[in-house]
Amino acid sequence: MNEICSKCGLPTQLCVCETIAKESQRIKAYLVTKKFRKVSTVIEGLDNRDINVKDIARQLKSEFACGGTVKNGNIELQGDHRAKIRDSLVRLGFPPGTVDVK
């Protein structure tokens, strides 16, 4: 039997909650210098309740072939990926106008 989503009332295969949540996010991506002058790209502004942030982090780490983690709802990727992050997030379903790269 199909399970029903508690938010939108549709079957889980047709659930649009995550798509709607992706359109309402304001995402910021910026560079942070860590210990020993190591750089990492931080992506913030993702809502943990509506979007599976760990899944997005896993896909980005796989695409950029880098390490990373999810801390306090922010995704931290090892290295400078600012040039490619907007295109990758658009491929994952986020509108291009909501992604701000500094």
VODRENTOR-517534 format. One line per field, with one value per residue: residue number from 1; residue in one letter; z, y, x of N, C-alpha, C, CB in turn. Coordinates in nm, 2 decimals, always signed. Glycine has a CB too. Layout:
! residues N
n <- c(NUM,...)
res <- c(a,...)
nup <- c(Z,...)
nnorth <- c(Y,...)
neast <- c(X,...)
caup <- c(Z,...)
canorth <- c(Y,...)
caeast <- c(X,...)
cup <- c(Z,...)
cnorth <- c(Y,...)
ceast <- c(X,...)
cbup <- c(Z,...)
cbnorth <- c(Y,...)
cbeast <- c(X,...)
//
This chain:
! residues 102
n <- c(1,2,3,4,5,6,7,8,9,10,11,12,13,14,15,16,17,18,19,20,21,22,23,24,25,26,27,28,29,30,31,32,33,34,35,36,37,38,39,40,41,42,43,44,45,46,47,48,49,50,51,52,53,54,55,56,57,58,59,60,61,62,63,64,65,66,67,68,69,70,71,72,73,74,75,76,77,78,79,80,81,82,83,84,85,86,87,88,89,90,91,92,93,94,95,96,97,98,99,100,101,102)
res <- c(m,n,e,i,c,s,k,c,g,l,p,t,q,l,c,v,c,e,t,i,a,k,e,s,q,r,i,k,a,y,l,v,t,k,k,f,r,k,v,s,t,v,i,e,g,l,d,n,r,d,i,n,v,k,d,i,a,r,q,l,k,s,e,f,a,c,g,g,t,v,k,n,g,n,i,e,l,q,g,d,h,r,a,k,i,r,d,s,l,v,r,l,g,f,p,p,g,t,v,d,v,k)
nup <- c(+0.00,-0.07,+0.10,+0.26,+0.23,+0.51,+0.49,+0.23,+0.15,-0.06,-0.23,-0.13,-0.35,-0.53,-0.39,-0.34,-0.16,-0.10,-0.34,-0.34,-0.11,-0.19,-0.37,-0.21,-0.06,+0.05,-0.05,+0.05,-0.06,+0.04,+0.10,+0.35,+0.55,+0.71,+0.97,+0.93,+0.69,+0.52,+0.29,+0.28,+0.14,+0.23,+0.25,+0.32,+0.46,+0.40,+0.48,+0.74,+0.81,+0.59,+0.37,+0.28,+0.39,+0.44,+0.23,+0.00,+0.06,+0.03,-0.24,-0.35,-0.26,-0.39,-0.65,-0.67,-0.59,-0.32,+0.03,+0.31,+0.53,+0.73,+0.93,+1.19,+1.01,+0.79,+0.50,+0.46,+0.24,+0.15,+0.01,-0.26,-0.42,-0.54,-0.80,-0.93,-0.78,-0.80,-1.05,-0.99,-0.77,-0.91,-1.08,-0.89,-0.83,-0.73,-0.77,-0.99,-0.91,-0.64,-0.53,-0.40,-0.45,-0.31)
nnorth <- c(-0.12,+0.23,+0.49,+0.79,+1.13,+1.34,+1.61,+1.72,+1.55,+1.38,+1.06,+0.91,+0.86,+1.06,+1.29,+1.64,+1.81,+1.85,+1.97,+2.21,+2.32,+2.36,+2.57,+2.78,+2.84,+3.04,+3.04,+3.06,+3.06,+3.05,+3.11,+2.98,+3.02,+2.78,+2.61,+2.60,+2.73,+2.60,+2.58,+2.59,+2.54,+2.68,+2.61,+2.76,+2.81,+2.62,+2.44,+2.22,+2.08,+2.05,+1.97,+1.71,+1.75,+1.60,+1.42,+1.59,+1.69,+1.46,+1.41,+1.63,+1.61,+1.38,+1.46,+1.67,+1.54,+1.54,+1.59,+1.64,+1.77,+1.79,+2.04,+2.19,+2.24,+2.35,+2.29,+2.18,+2.18,+2.05,+2.25,+2.49,+2.55,+2.74,+2.83,+2.62,+2.56,+2.68,+2.58,+2.31,+2.30,+2.39,+2.18,+2.00,+2.08,+2.33,+2.67,+2.90,+3.17,+3.17,+3.10,+3.23,+3.32,+3.40)
neast <- c(+0.08,+0.04,+0.21,+0.10,+0.19,+0.24,+0.25,+0.17,-0.03,-0.02,+0.06,+0.37,+0.54,+0.47,+0.51,+0.56,+0.67,+0.95,+1.04,+0.90,+1.00,+1.27,+1.25,+1.20,+1.42,+1.70,+2.01,+2.35,+2.68,+3.01,+3.37,+3.59,+3.87,+4.06,+4.23,+4.59,+4.59,+4.41,+4.14,+3.78,+3.46,+3.16,+2.82,+2.53,+2.20,+2.02,+1.73,+1.69,+1.46,+1.29,+1.44,+1.66,+1.96,+2.19,+2.19,+2.22,+2.47,+2.62,+2.59,+2.71,+2.98,+3.05,+3.03,+3.23,+3.45,+3.56,+3.62,+3.40,+3.14,+2.84,+2.75,+2.57,+2.35,+2.47,+2.66,+2.99,+3.25,+3.56,+3.81,+3.81,+3.52,+3.37,+3.33,+3.19,+2.97,+2.71,+2.61,+2.59,+2.41,+2.18,+2.14,+2.06,+1.81,+1.76,+1.65,+1.82,+1.83,+1.81,+2.06,+2.34,+2.66,+2.97)
caup <- c(+0.00,-0.08,+0.22,+0.23,+0.29,+0.60,+0.46,+0.11,+0.13,-0.18,-0.20,-0.12,-0.48,-0.59,-0.29,-0.39,-0.05,-0.11,-0.45,-0.30,-0.01,-0.26,-0.43,-0.11,+0.01,+0.01,-0.03,+0.04,-0.06,+0.06,+0.13,+0.48,+0.57,+0.83,+1.03,+0.84,+0.56,+0.44,+0.26,+0.26,+0.09,+0.32,+0.19,+0.43,+0.42,+0.37,+0.59,+0.77,+0.82,+0.46,+0.27,+0.33,+0.37,+0.43,+0.09,-0.09,+0.09,-0.02,-0.39,-0.39,-0.23,-0.49,-0.78,-0.66,-0.54,-0.21,+0.16,+0.36,+0.64,+0.76,+1.07,+1.22,+0.90,+0.69,+0.43,+0.45,+0.14,+0.15,-0.11,-0.32,-0.52,-0.56,-0.94,-0.98,-0.69,-0.85,-1.15,-0.92,-0.70,-1.00,-1.13,-0.78,-0.82,-0.67,-0.87,-1.00,-0.85,-0.49,-0.49,-0.39,-0.44,-0.28)
canorth <- c(+0.00,+0.35,+0.57,+0.93,+1.23,+1.41,+1.76,+1.76,+1.46,+1.30,+0.94,+0.94,+0.87,+1.19,+1.40,+1.76,+1.89,+1.89,+2.06,+2.34,+2.37,+2.40,+2.69,+2.89,+2.86,+3.14,+2.97,+3.14,+2.98,+3.13,+3.05,+3.00,+2.97,+2.70,+2.59,+2.57,+2.79,+2.52,+2.65,+2.51,+2.61,+2.66,+2.63,+2.78,+2.86,+2.50,+2.41,+2.08,+2.01,+2.02,+1.91,+1.62,+1.81,+1.50,+1.36,+1.69,+1.70,+1.34,+1.42,+1.74,+1.55,+1.28,+1.53,+1.75,+1.45,+1.61,+1.55,+1.74,+1.74,+1.87,+2.09,+2.29,+2.26,+2.40,+2.19,+2.23,+2.10,+2.08,+2.31,+2.61,+2.51,+2.85,+2.84,+2.52,+2.53,+2.72,+2.49,+2.18,+2.32,+2.40,+2.05,+1.93,+2.13,+2.47,+2.77,+2.97,+3.30,+3.16,+3.07,+3.35,+3.28,+3.51)
caeast <- c(+0.00,+0.12,+0.20,+0.06,+0.28,+0.16,+0.25,+0.10,-0.14,-0.01,+0.14,+0.51,+0.61,+0.43,+0.53,+0.62,+0.72,+1.09,+1.05,+0.85,+1.10,+1.39,+1.22,+1.19,+1.55,+1.80,+2.14,+2.48,+2.81,+3.13,+3.49,+3.64,+4.00,+4.07,+4.37,+4.70,+4.56,+4.32,+4.02,+3.67,+3.35,+3.05,+2.69,+2.44,+2.07,+1.93,+1.64,+1.70,+1.33,+1.22,+1.53,+1.76,+2.09,+2.30,+2.19,+2.27,+2.61,+2.68,+2.59,+2.81,+3.11,+3.08,+3.05,+3.35,+3.56,+3.63,+3.56,+3.31,+3.06,+2.73,+2.75,+2.46,+2.27,+2.56,+2.75,+3.13,+3.32,+3.70,+3.86,+3.74,+3.43,+3.27,+3.30,+3.11,+2.86,+2.58,+2.56,+2.56,+2.29,+2.07,+2.11,+2.00,+1.67,+1.74,+1.64,+1.95,+1.81,+1.82,+2.19,+2.43,+2.80,+3.06)
cup <- c(+0.00,+0.05,+0.17,+0.30,+0.39,+0.57,+0.35,+0.09,+0.01,-0.15,-0.21,-0.25,-0.55,-0.51,-0.36,-0.28,-0.06,-0.23,-0.41,-0.20,-0.08,-0.32,-0.33,-0.03,-0.04,+0.05,-0.05,+0.04,-0.05,+0.10,+0.27,+0.49,+0.71,+0.88,+0.92,+0.70,+0.46,+0.41,+0.25,+0.21,+0.18,+0.24,+0.30,+0.37,+0.38,+0.49,+0.62,+0.77,+0.69,+0.36,+0.34,+0.30,+0.36,+0.29,-0.01,-0.07,+0.02,-0.18,-0.43,-0.36,-0.34,-0.63,-0.78,-0.62,-0.43,-0.08,+0.21,+0.47,+0.65,+0.90,+1.09,+1.10,+0.78,+0.63,+0.41,+0.35,+0.15,+0.01,-0.16,-0.44,-0.56,-0.71,-0.99,-0.90,-0.74,-0.95,-1.09,-0.85,-0.79,-1.06,-1.02,-0.76,-0.76,-0.78,-0.87,-0.93,-0.70,-0.44,-0.51,-0.36,-0.42,-0.29)
cnorth <- c(+0.13,+0.43,+0.71,+1.02,+1.31,+1.56,+1.79,+1.67,+1.38,+1.17,+0.98,+0.94,+1.00,+1.31,+1.52,+1.85,+1.94,+1.98,+2.20,+2.40,+2.42,+2.53,+2.81,+2.91,+2.98,+3.09,+3.06,+3.04,+3.07,+3.05,+3.08,+2.94,+2.90,+2.70,+2.55,+2.62,+2.70,+2.59,+2.55,+2.60,+2.58,+2.70,+2.64,+2.83,+2.74,+2.47,+2.26,+2.01,+1.97,+1.95,+1.82,+1.67,+1.71,+1.44,+1.46,+1.70,+1.58,+1.35,+1.52,+1.68,+1.45,+1.35,+1.61,+1.66,+1.51,+1.55,+1.66,+1.69,+1.83,+1.91,+2.21,+2.33,+2.32,+2.29,+2.26,+2.13,+2.14,+2.13,+2.42,+2.56,+2.61,+2.86,+2.74,+2.50,+2.57,+2.62,+2.35,+2.19,+2.33,+2.27,+1.96,+1.98,+2.26,+2.57,+2.86,+3.11,+3.29,+3.13,+3.19,+3.30,+3.40,+3.47)
ceast <- c(+0.09,+0.10,+0.17,+0.15,+0.19,+0.15,+0.16,-0.02,-0.14,+0.07,+0.29,+0.58,+0.58,+0.45,+0.61,+0.67,+0.86,+1.11,+1.01,+0.94,+1.22,+1.37,+1.22,+1.31,+1.63,+1.94,+2.26,+2.59,+2.92,+3.25,+3.54,+3.78,+4.01,+4.21,+4.47,+4.67,+4.48,+4.19,+3.90,+3.55,+3.23,+2.92,+2.59,+2.30,+1.97,+1.85,+1.64,+1.57,+1.27,+1.31,+1.63,+1.90,+2.20,+2.30,+2.25,+2.42,+2.68,+2.69,+2.70,+2.95,+3.15,+3.11,+3.19,+3.47,+3.64,+3.56,+3.47,+3.23,+2.94,+2.74,+2.65,+2.38,+2.34,+2.64,+2.89,+3.20,+3.47,+3.74,+3.77,+3.66,+3.33,+3.24,+3.20,+2.98,+2.73,+2.52,+2.52,+2.43,+2.17,+2.04,+2.04,+1.85,+1.65,+1.73,+1.77,+1.94,+1.83,+1.96,+2.28,+2.57,+2.89,+3.20)
cbup <- c(+0.12,-0.20,+0.30,+0.26,+0.18,+0.74,+0.43,-0.01,+0.12,-0.29,-0.31,-0.02,-0.56,-0.64,-0.17,-0.48,+0.08,-0.13,-0.57,-0.23,+0.09,-0.36,-0.51,-0.01,+0.00,+0.08,-0.12,+0.15,-0.19,+0.16,+0.03,+0.59,+0.56,+0.81,+1.14,+0.84,+0.49,+0.51,+0.13,+0.39,-0.06,+0.45,+0.09,+0.53,+0.30,+0.32,+0.57,+0.90,+0.90,+0.40,+0.20,+0.27,+0.49,+0.53,+0.05,-0.06,+0.24,+0.01,-0.44,-0.30,-0.10,-0.51,-0.80,-0.57,-0.66,-0.22,+0.26,+0.25,+0.77,+0.73,+1.10,+1.28,+0.93,+0.74,+0.29,+0.58,+0.00,+0.19,-0.22,-0.36,-0.48,-0.51,-1.02,-0.99,-0.55,-0.92,-1.26,-0.83,-0.60,-1.12,-1.16,-0.65,-0.75,-0.57,-0.85,-1.14,-0.88,-0.45,-0.58,-0.29,-0.56,-0.14)
cbnorth <- c(+0.00,+0.44,+0.57,+0.95,+1.32,+1.39,+1.80,+1.76,+1.54,+1.37,+0.84,+0.84,+0.75,+1.18,+1.35,+1.84,+1.81,+1.76,+2.00,+2.32,+2.26,+2.30,+2.69,+2.86,+2.73,+3.28,+2.85,+3.24,+2.89,+3.25,+3.09,+2.93,+3.08,+2.56,+2.49,+2.43,+2.85,+2.38,+2.73,+2.43,+2.57,+2.75,+2.52,+2.87,+2.95,+2.38,+2.46,+2.06,+2.10,+2.15,+2.03,+1.48,+1.91,+1.39,+1.33,+1.83,+1.70,+1.22,+1.46,+1.86,+1.48,+1.19,+1.63,+1.86,+1.41,+1.76,+1.52,+1.80,+1.74,+1.80,+2.15,+2.42,+2.35,+2.51,+2.15,+2.24,+2.12,+1.96,+2.20,+2.72,+2.38,+2.98,+2.83,+2.39,+2.59,+2.86,+2.46,+2.14,+2.44,+2.50,+1.98,+1.94,+2.03,+2.50,+2.86,+2.99,+3.36,+3.06,+2.95,+3.46,+3.19,+3.57)
cbeast <- c(-0.09,+0.07,+0.33,-0.09,+0.34,+0.22,+0.39,+0.19,-0.26,+0.07,+0.11,+0.58,+0.56,+0.29,+0.59,+0.52,+0.70,+1.18,+0.97,+0.71,+1.13,+1.43,+1.09,+1.07,+1.63,+1.77,+2.15,+2.49,+2.81,+3.10,+3.60,+3.54,+4.11,+4.01,+4.36,+4.73,+4.68,+4.30,+4.03,+3.63,+3.31,+3.06,+2.65,+2.49,+2.08,+2.02,+1.49,+1.77,+1.23,+1.17,+1.61,+1.74,+2.11,+2.28,+2.04,+2.21,+2.64,+2.59,+2.46,+2.79,+3.11,+2.96,+2.94,+3.33,+3.65,+3.62,+3.68,+3.23,+3.14,+2.59,+2.90,+2.53,+2.16,+2.65,+2.69,+3.20,+3.26,+3.78,+3.86,+3.84,+3.36,+3.33,+3.43,+3.18,+2.89,+2.59,+2.67,+2.68,+2.30,+2.11,+2.25,+2.08,+1.60,+1.85,+1.52,+1.99,+1.69,+1.72,+2.25,+2.38,+2.85,+3.03)
//
